[in-house]
Structure formats: structure tokens, C-alpha cells
Amino acid sequence: GAVVSQHPSWVICKSGTSVKIECRSLDFQATTMFWYRQFPKQSLMLMATSNEGSKATYEQGVEKDKFLINHASLTLSTLTVTSAHPEDSSFYICSARSSGRASNTGELFFGEGSRLTVL
Amino acid sequence: QKEVEQNSGPLSVPEGAIASLNCTYSDRGSQSFFWYRQYSGKSPELIMFIYSNGDKEDGRFTAQLNKASQYVSLLIRDSQPSDSATYLCAVRVSGAGSYQLTFGKGTKLSVIP
């Protein structure tokens, strides 16, 4: 399957600082990437849909000014958590859909995830 | 609101047995259905997808879909301890060009040696 790389895999930061997480599709072009957040023992919750060259679409309840998403190229999307607080501590996972695939099943490929801990 | 429901478990089965994981969904217009496996602290990995009524087999895994009952299941034959993980059911929301997935909370499977 296709490979999606996420970096960093884990990060610890102080409250009030900003953290950037990168999501790269390594062997395919991704016109659309999705950012999920997962709290312990909970399911993946979609935060936003990132489209290359346009503004991200945020899910209800997700602050766009706090979670900045940039999808400047077909292989890279970034999520910046601004002014992070302890309640932002979570497992953030990106996923991507290959623009080159003919399949219409909607198969997504996931990054390895980034565990954020805000002290 | 589109919902995907799973029994959180844990589901414990002995090694070599068949594990049966179930999932129901609320959006009757849902088109594609996915089963992901997630080990603790890791991101989900796709096991199978299905979009037609009936059974789809891949190795030890069989996905079953019944759109009339809005029900999808995953059977794991000859369960192995390495199958112990949380299994997430995901449904592709309906809508032209939509590739968003709605996930269930997952069922934790424990295969006892």
C-alpha cells in the first residue's frame, strides 16, 4: 500500500508554545489529507479536511485559529497547534487519499501518528 | 448525525478460535466500509474494505456486509495472539466526492494463547 509519513512521532512542549506536525505522502500524490485526533480509549475524531492549494475545512467544534492547517503541495500537509494547552494533549493522526488511484472506495492511508503532550 | 457503533469489548477468544467483530451504522446512504486494526499507541492499519452486500474473504479475514440491516462484521479465523488489538470499523460518508471516514470507537480483541 501507499506510505504516509508523519513527523514527529512524539513531542512534549510547554503550555503556550506552538507545535507543528508534518504529514507526507511518500510514493503518491495526495490532493486530500485528513487530520484526526484520538484521545485515550476513544475513536478517531476528524478534525479537518485539508485540500491542496485551498483552505482546510474544519469540523464543528474545531477552532481553525488554534489548529492551523497548510497543504501547500501534493505531498505535504502540516498541522500547527498554536498556544498549546494540556487539554490539547492527544494522539494526532493524518491520513491521505491518493489522487492517482482509480478506486472509488475511499481507501485512506494513515501516518504513524504524533503523540503530543503539553505540560 | 452519522454514527458507527461497535461493542467496545474486550472480546476474548482462545488461540485458534474464530473472532467475530460487529458494527452497525446509521447512515443508510453509506457506500464503503472498512476494518482497521490499531495496536496500542500506533495508528490504524487497513485490514479490509467492502462495499457490496455479502462476504469478502482475504486470508484469515472475512468481511460481511448487510446493507438492509446496516450491519458489517469482521471474522478472524484461526485467531493468533498477534491479532490482539483494537479493531475499528469505519464508514465512508455518502456524498459526491466525499472521502471522509466516520469511525466507531473500536472493539478490543484479546486472543488468549
HADDOCK unambig.tbl for C-alpha pairs under 7 A between the chains (distance, minus, plus):
assign (segid A and resid 42 and name CA) (segid B and resid 105 and name CA) 5.70 0.50 0.50
assign (segid A and resid 43 and name CA) (segid B and resid 103 and name CA) 6.42 0.50 0.50
assign (segid A and resid 43 and name CA) (segid B and resid 104 and name CA) 6.11 0.50 0.50
assign (segid A and resid 43 and name CA) (segid B and resid 105 and name CA) 4.19 0.50 0.50
assign (segid A and resid 43 and name CA) (segid B and resid 106 and name CA) 6.59 0.50 0.50
assign (segid A and resid 44 and name CA) (segid B and resid 103 and name CA) 6.20 0.50 0.50
assign (segid A and resid 93 and name CA) (segid B and resid 43 and name CA) 6.90 0.50 0.50
assign (segid A and resid 105 and name CA) (segid B and resid 32 and name CA) 5.86 0.50 0.50
assign (segid A and resid 106 and name CA) (segid B and resid 92 and name CA) 6.82 0.50 0.50
assign (segid A and resid 106 and name CA) (segid B and resid 99 and name CA) 5.14 0.50 0.50
assign (segid A and resid 110 and name CA) (segid B and resid 43 and name CA) 6.79 0.50 0.50
assign (segid A and resid 110 and name CA) (segid B and resid 44 and name CA) 6.67 0.50 0.50
assign (segid A and resid 111 and name CA) (segid B and resid 43 and name CA) 6.77 0.50 0.50
assign (segid A and resid 112 and name CA) (segid B and resid 42 and name CA) 6.44 0.50 0.50
assign (segid A and resid 112 and name CA) (segid B and resid 43 and name CA) 5.16 0.50 0.50
assign (segid A and resid 113 and name CA) (segid B and resid 42 and name CA) 6.78 0.50 0.50
assign (segid A and resid 113 and name CA) (segid B and resid 43 and name CA) 5.57 0.50 0.50
